[in-house]
Amino acid sequence: MRGVLPLAVVLLAAGCGGGGSNDGAAILTRAQKGVRHLDSTPIHLKVTAQTPVPVERSLDITADRLPKLDLTHWAKNPERIACADGLECARADVDVEAALRELGPLLPSLAVEPKDIRNAQIDVAVDKNGRTRYLRLHGDVHVTLLGDVPFEAKLDVPP
């Protein structure tokens, strides 16, 4: 279970993009550009896992402390989704193995294997000015003795 937090944080910081037949791919591309332009903007990161003893970690950092990674590299089937007024949002499946293959040198040793992460998706939102407002990674991770437990990692950028 201790490996879930670092894995979720790195996947959230790295996790989305790719082709799609609708404008979900365009929204992901704008989110990528928006993340690259956040510089020292303060962001809030929160990671949760629904276990018998729930795991919840929060962190306030500046965007320039996130790894400089390509958000548009690991998504499959991005689609536009409904969200709050003034935002454009997309959801995509995360190719966990591809993400972990590229992130390997940055990750600490994890107790979670790529095959243990199931149904990983990422939601992104950008405002009308192209500013990334949030990235939210969610899915299930298989934990020995517990089975599959839901996890979520949220990166929120204040307006």
Summary of the structure (lengths in Angstrom):
residues: 159
radius of gyration: 14.8
end to end distance: 33.1
largest distance: 46.4
contacts: 513
relative contact order: 0.27
helix: 26%
strand: 40%
